[in-house]
Amino acid sequence: MEPTPLNPAQQEVLDLLGAAPDERPTFAPSLRDVLMAELEDGLAEIAPELTTDDPLFVSKRALSNVHGCELRHVVERGAEFAWNATIARGSVAHKAIELSVHWRGEPDPLDMVDEAMARLANGTDGLADWLSTCPEGERAELRALANERVVTFFECFPPLKARWVPVTEGRLRTDLLGGRVVLSGRTDLSLGRAIGSTAGKVIIDLKTGAFSPSHLDDLRFYALVETLRLGTPPRLLASYYLDSGRAHPEAVTEGLLHAAVERTIDGARILHQLEVGTKEPVTRPSRSCRWCPALAGCGAGRAHLGDDDLDELLDDD
């Protein structure tokens, strides 16, 4: 059978992610030890206040929050987590994409979504519990939201081949200071793999909405944890914006990784100080105040948004 022709968006992705063997950078085998030493030296001052039974967990989201608005981080940390269709959409869509890679024949997006929901409902985590008990209306909303994301992915990406080593929802973790600090994350999609000290992996974050500089920092954190895990960094990072069919790529360099180390050290210190109460959270208003659970009582956030935005939010409520 003739291969299905790629549309221009799919061809752009293929051109972006592909690289000939002689175009792939090689890194020193000692890089992982250097980065680990920098991190542990930078966090040594808080090590005596931490234990392996109750470590400090540092994630992409936590770092993004404390480098943004510390008050929002504190409020969200104290709020009780509850699954809903919007939150579950990503997990279902990623599972559907994973299944589609190994599906016999031409995968149908909605069939993949239904299969993903069925498999996730058979799990043992909080999402499985919610899927087993949520009202039919919310299940239908989740099905529609996840299907939209999967269809958009299929439209924008070339069909993923098994030889590209695609991994969705890939888990990353590194323990520092004997397990007192844990760096963790979960990548939306990765393709390729390292060959010895030669980089080959591409890490992709699938996004809706518009570009934000924080998206670059998120991926740099993943590149750091991946390097600490394997010793060889990924070759390329890319935020892919499904709504616009555009990628924002960034090559991984030693300089990028050292910058990620500094940001991680600063963020981890702040996270610890906020957890033990030795620091008052700093408020940094931005457009994201629109979605902050503390907005009603935050004068700085309300002032930043202005009357028009507040009126719009109140009308939405």
N, C-alpha and C positions, 0 to 999 in steps of 0.2 A: 504494500500500500504506500502511496505517496504521503509524505509527512504533511500535516496541515500547515498551510502558510501562516507565518507570524504577522500580526498587525504591527504598526510602527512602534507602539508602546512596548510590546513584547520584545521586539528586536532591539530596542534601546536597552532594556534590561539585560538581554543576552550579551550585547556589546560591552555593557558596563561591568558585568560580573566576570566575564571571561578574561583569561590572561594566559599567554604562552609561558612555558616553563622558564624561559630566560628573562621574563618580566617579573618574576616573583622574588621578593627580597629575602635575604638570608640574615638571620640575627645570631649574635654570639650566644653560645650555650650558657654562659654565665649570667645572662640578662635576668633570668628569674630570680637568682640569688641576690642580685643587686637590688632589684625592686622590693623583694621581701625584706631585705635589711633596711632599706629606706623606710618602709612602712612600720616595721617594728621599732626602729629608733624613734620615729615620730610619735608613736603611741605609747612609748615606754612609761611616760609620766602617769598615765591613767591605769596601767597594768595592775598595780597593787590594789586598786579599787574594784577589780573585776575578778570573777571566778569562772572556772570551766562549767560549773553547774548552772550559772546564770550569765552567759556571755553577752557581749554587746553585738547585736546583729546589725549589720550595715548593708542596706539594699540600695538599688538604684532610686527607688521612690523616696526613701528616707533622706538620701543625700540631696536629691532634687528639692525636697521640702525645706530642709534646714538651710540650704544655700539660697532659698527663696524666702518664704515667710516662716519664721520659726514659730510664731503663734499658731498658724494653721497646722503645723506639724503636731504641736502639743494637743490641740483640740481634736484632730483626727485620730491621734494615738489613743486618746481616752474614750473615743466613741465606740459603741458596740458595732461590730461588723455584721452586715446582713447581705446575703446574696439577693440580686434581682436580675431582671433580664438584661439590663445594660451592662452590668458587671460581668455576667456569665457569657456574654456574646463572644469575647475574645477567646476564652477557653474552648468554647464549642467550635468556633471557626478554625482555630489552630488544629484541633483534633481532626476536623473534617479535611483540612488541607493535607495533614499527615496521612490519613487514610487514602486520599486520592492518589498519592504517589505510587502506592502499591496495588491499586484497584485494577482488576482485569477489565479491559474494554474502556470505553469513554466514560469517565466519571461524571455523573449529573450532580450539580452543586447541592440541590435540595436533598437528594438521596444521601449525599455525604453528610449533610447536617443532621438528618434523621439518624443515621448510623452513629455519628459522633455523640449525639444526645443519649442514645440508648446505651452506648458503652460507658459514657461518663456517669450515667445513673446507676450503673452496676459497681461503681467504685466504693471506697470506704471513707471518703472525705466529706467536708461540708457541702461541696457542690453536689455530690451524689445525693445527700440527704435532701437538699433543696429541690433538685430535679424530681425526686420521688414524691414530693409533697406539695409542690407549687400548684396554684390554680391553673386551670386549662387556659384561661386568657393570658396569663403570664407566660405559659409555655408556648403559646402561639406567637406572642410578641418576640420571645427569644428566638424561635424558629425563623421568623421574618428578619430579625436583625442579623443573625448569624448568616443566613442565606445571602443577604445583601453583601456582606463582607466577603464571603467565599466567591460569589459571582464576580465581584470587582477584582478580586485577586486573580481569578482565572482569566479575566479579560486583560489584565495588565502584565501578568507574568507568563513566560513561555512554560509549557508543560514541564514539570520537574522530573528529571530522569534519575533513576536509582543510582547511576554511576556518579552523579553529582554529590552524593552523600547528603541528601537533605535531612535536616532535623528541625522539627518544630517543638516549641516549649522546651528547649534544651536547658537543663539545670547546670548552674555553675556554682562552685563553692570553694572557698579557701579559708583555712583556719590560721590565725595569727596569734602570736604570743602564747603558744601551747594550748590554743582553743579558747582563750579569753575573749578574742574578737573574731567574728565570723563575717566574711564578705560573701554575699550570696546574690544570685540573680537567676533569671529565666529568660532566655532569648526567644524572640518570636520565630525566627528562622535563621538557620545557618546552612551554608553550602560549602562543599569542599573540605579538605583537611590538610594539615601540615605534613610535609615529607622531611623528616629529620628536623634540621634547623631552618628549613625553607618554608616560608609562610604560604599557605594556600587557602585558608578558610576565609569566607566572607560572612559577616554577621549582619543581619538585617532586622530592623525594627519596622513593623508595619504600623502606619499612622493614618488617622483620619484628621481632617482639619488642616491647619496651616503650620508652616515651619516655626519652630521655636529654638533659640540657641541652646536651651536645656536639653533638647534631643541629642545634640552633639555630645554633651557631657554624659548622658545616659549610656551611649554606645562606647565612649572612651572608658567608662567604668567596666563595662563588659569586657572590653579588650584587655584591661588590666587583670581582671580575675581569670580570664582565659589564659593569659600568659603565665600567671602564677600557678595555674593548674597544670599546663602542659610544658611550659618552658619556651614554646615557640608562639609568638603573637599571631593573631589573625592578620591576613593580608589587607583586608578592606572592611570598612564599616559603611553602612548605608541606611539612612532613614528613608523609607519609601512611603510616599503620600498617596494613598489609594484614591482619594477624591480627585486629585489632579493628574494622576498617572505619572508622577515625577519622583526621581530619586535625588537625595542629597548625599553624595559619597564622600568619604574621607579616607585617605591612605593611612595605615598605621605606621608610626615611626617611633624611635626610642624617645624623642622629645615629647610626643603625645603621651606616651606611657608615664614618663616622669611627671608631667603635668597632672595626669590622673592620680598619681600617688599623692601629690600635694593636696589636691582637692579632697581626696578620700581621708587623709589625715585630719585636715581642718574640719570636715564634716563629722567624722567619728568623734572628735573631741567635743563638738557642740552637742551631738546626740547624747553623749554620756552626761554632759553637764545639765542638759535639760531633763534627763531621766532622774538624776539624783537631786535635782532642784537647786543646784549651785549657780544657775544662770537664769535670769529673767528672759523670757522669749522676746526676740526682736520682731516688730511688725514691719513688713516690707510690702506695701500695697502694690498691686499690679492688676492687669486685666483678669487674672485668675481669681480675684476677689469675688467675681460673679458667682463662682461655684463653691465658695468657702462656707463651711457650716458655722463659722464664727461671725459672719457678716452682720447679723442683726445687732450684735453688741460691740462691733468694732468701728469706732469713729473714724480711724484712719482709712479703713477700707471703704466706708460709705462716702467719705469726702473724696477719695480718689475716683470712685465711679461717677460721682456727680448725680444730679437730680434726674437726668434723662435715663441713665442706666437703671437707677433705683426704681423709677416709675415702671420701666419695662419689666423688671424682675417682679415687682408687686403685681403687675397685670398678669404675668405668667402664673403666679400663685393663685 
